[in-house]
Amino acid sequence: MKLTCSKSNLLKSVNIVMKAVPAKTTMPILECILIDASANEIKFTSNDMELGIETKVEGNIIDKGIVALDAKIFSEIIRKLPDSDVTIETDSNLQTLITCEKAKFSISGKSGEDFSYLPYVEKNDFITLSQFTLKEVIRQTIFSIAANENNKMMTGELFEIEGSRLKVVSLDGHRISIRKIELKNEYPKKKVVVPGKTLTEISKILSGETEDMADIFFTDNHIVFEFNNTVVVSRLIEGEYFRIDQMLSSDYETKVEINKRELLDCIDRATLLVKEGDKKPIIIHIGDEAMELKINSQIGSMDEEIDIRKEGKDILIGFNPKFLIDALRVIDDETVTIYLVNPKAPCFIRDEEQSYIYLILPVNFTA
């Protein structure tokens, strides 16, 4: 095999496929990037058996062939080469020569035949949306998946399609994030749970441009994302997702309209007095025309008032400040509306169309 590519094209493609190279594995072949130039195009593939990525690389094939190279070494070599054209040449013993200007590296390759190719997926059932929308939906929900694997279902996000609407849901036991998107077409009903890791890695590769599109294909066991000459295949999390409709309520005793930036800045300031890992709640008192926010910690205390528009009862309630910050940061509206029932019931931050809903459980505190 012999091929030439510019360093920038190689680096871009390497950075994409590195996202599916496992950090630890008992199968050394999975620590490799597969370079496939056996047909009329150059493709890089990586696969950790849960997540697989394949991307096409712009370049010229001089001699067709295929080789698997250690991902870490190959990516570091490419990263540190001069900004010029790179030649990759493999001999019959899979010894691979990487040349760029006066720099030459020779590394051992492995047979491409041993590599675990991406599973073949029937591409019948799919939706299309802009890369901007997909990236935003992930950004606006991914923070509330569970970090640990005690409950596998909580480490993923629900993608539910009904007619022309996509609903994305994440939860971790303390909060729920929901985003609803209107699609351009009608689609058959579908419900899948996508691993959070897959969505995190995809959001790093997406261009985020409104005119760039992404196709999402569904099967019983896999989800496939296709965009910009890149294919990402991921296993789905098996099982029934939580029945979140039972947790959502439109009842409220108190409704508050508040400037989002003012509220976010105020909570941000309050967390200056909280050490990392310290579970100090922010105590919120909602009166007639003002919301008072207080925090007390070993470092000190803070007290601040923000003007609000209120309907309903006064309320004193405590929250984990991080959960409020996470939700407020991803809302683009200038004004947010918060719905509360009582100090023991969750609060809801949602817009009128309910295109986003953030549910946050309160915490106990001593006033």
Secondary structure, 3 states (H helix, E strand, C coil): CEEEEEHHHHHHHHHHHHHHCCCCCCCHHHHEEEEEECCCCEEEEEECCCEEEEEEECCEEEECEEEEEEHHHHHHHHHHCCCCEEEEEECCCCEEEEEECCEEEEEEEECHHHCCCCCCCCCCCEEEEEHHHHHHHHHCCHHHCCCCCCCHHHHEEEEEEEEEEEEEEEECCCEEEEEEEEEEEEEEEEEEEEEHHHHHHHHHHCCCCCCCEEEEEECCCEEEEEECCEEEEEECCCCCCCCHHHHCCCCCCEEEEEEHHHHHHHHHHHHHHCCCCCCCCEEEEECCCEEEEEEECCCCEEEEEEECEEEECCEEEEECHHHHHHHHHCCCCCEEEEEECCCCCCEEEECCCCCEEEEECCCCCCC
